[in-house]
Amino acid sequence: MSRYNWAWGRFSGFGLAIAALALAADQAHKYWMIHIFEIAKRGKVTVAPYLDLVMEWNRGVSFGLFQQDTETGVRVLIGVSLVMAALLALWLAHMVTRFTAASVGLVIGGALGNAIDRAVYGAVADFFHFHVGNFSWYVFNIADVAIVAGVIGLVADSLFVSHKTVVKA
């Protein structure tokens, strides 16, 4: 039997290590912001003319969609996050480059970081608020950055990486 199979591949360990690093960075930052820096007590902290640190609780998913105020709704979001992370972990077995494995790992780590927030706090802790003039971006966290970076990596891989081959019939 091959060393690699449908559930574990050449870059699975690497991708899961990236997921663990993203998860650890996210959870450490959230712990520090909430419990040590006490951002909720401080209110808005201006870091730069375009960046503030704030305390926002997101009860939904990306961009505040699908807000959930019930325990059942929160559990559903946790379950979806865990199922998606598990499916992505299985998909790692089929990655053919470290870049794609890292991209998937970032998405896994971010999804798990936000799922932990929902389990512990009932909502996702967000802190970074970018704004320019009257334009205000959503408030987000390190897990969100990992997810977006991972998705950008996967899109870039699908569009630009030359390792793709055409299968001839």
N, C-alpha and C positions, 0 to 999 in steps of 0.2 A: 504494500500500500504506500502511496505517495506520502511524503512528509506534509504536504499541503492538501487540503480538501476544501469542501464547500464552506466550512466554518472557520478555517484558519489558513492564512496565506503568508506569502513571503514578507509582506509589510504589515501584517496584523499587529504584531508587537510594537512596531514603530508608531503606527497610528494610534494605538491605545495609550502609548506613552505620551504622545502629544495631547490626547484627550485628558489624561491625568494632569498634565502640566496646566492646561487651560482651566480645568476644574479647580485645581489648587490655587491658581492665581486669582480666579474669580471669587472663590469662597474666602480666601485670606483678605482680599480687598474689601469685600462686603463686611466681614467681621470687624475689620479695622474701622471702616467708615461708620458703622452702626454703633459699635460698643466702645471703641477707644477714641476716635475723633468726635464721636457723637454729633454727626451731621444734622440730625433732627433738631437738636437743641440750638445749634448754631444758625440754622436757617441757610439762606443763600450765601455761598462763599465765592466771591469773584476771583478766578485764577488768572484770567486774561480778558481783554475786551470782548472776546467771542466765546468764552468758556466759563461756566459757573458750575460749582458743585452744589447739588441740592439733594433732598430726600424725597423721592417719589415711590409710591407703592403701585405697581402695575398688576392689576387683578386679571389681566387678559393675556394675550400673546403679543407678538410683534406689533409695534405701532399702536398698542392699546386695543387691538381688535378682540372681539369675543370676551368682553368683560364678564367675570364670574364672581358673584357675591355670595354664592351658596357653597356649603361644604362639598356637596356633590359635584358642582361645577369645578371646584379646585381639584378634587380627586380625579375627575376626568382629564383635566389638563396635565396633571402629574402622570397619569397612566399613558396618555398619548406621548408625552415626552420620553417616558421610559421605553415604550414600544419602539418609537423612532430611533432612540439611541441603540437599542438592541439590534434592530434591522440594519442600521448603519455599521455597527460592529461586525455583523455578518458580511456586509458588503465589502468591508476591508479585506476579506480573503481574496477578493478579485481585483484588487488594485495592482497596477503594474509598475508604478513609480512611487518613490518616496513623497513626491510632491502631492500626488492625489491622496495618498494615505494620510499625509499631514493635514490636507484640506478636510477630509472626512473626520479625522481626529478632532480638529477644531470644532466642527459642528457637534460632535458627540459631547465633548467637554462643555461647550456652551449650553447644550440642551440639558445636561445633567445638573449644571450649576443653577439654572433657573428652576429646574424641578425640585432641587433641594430647598430653594427659597420658598416655593409654594408649600412644600411639606412642613417647613419650620415656621414660616411666618403667615402662610395663607395668601401670599402675593410675592411678586418679584421685586427686589430692591434695586432701584435705578438711581444713578447719581450724576452722570455727565450730561450737561445741558449746553449744546452748541447753539449759537445764535449770531446772526449778522444783520444789523439794522433791525428792520421789522420782521425778518425771517427767523423763525425759531424752529430748530429741529427737535425731534423727540428726545426725551430723557432716556438714557440707556446705561448699560453696565459692561463690564469686561466680558461676561458671557455673550452678550449681544455682539460685541466686537468680534469675538471668536467665531460665532455663527456666520456673521456677514463675511469675514475674511475667508472662512472655509468655503462658503458658497461662491465667492468671487474666484477662489482658486479652482473650484470644480468647473465653473463656467470657462475660465481661461484655459484650463486643460482641454475641455471639449472643443474649444474654438481654435487653439493655437499650437498645441503640442504635437510634434511630428511623430510620435510613437504609434499613432493610429495606423491601422492597416486595413486594406479593403479585402474582404473575403470574396473570392470569385466562385461563382456557382459551377 
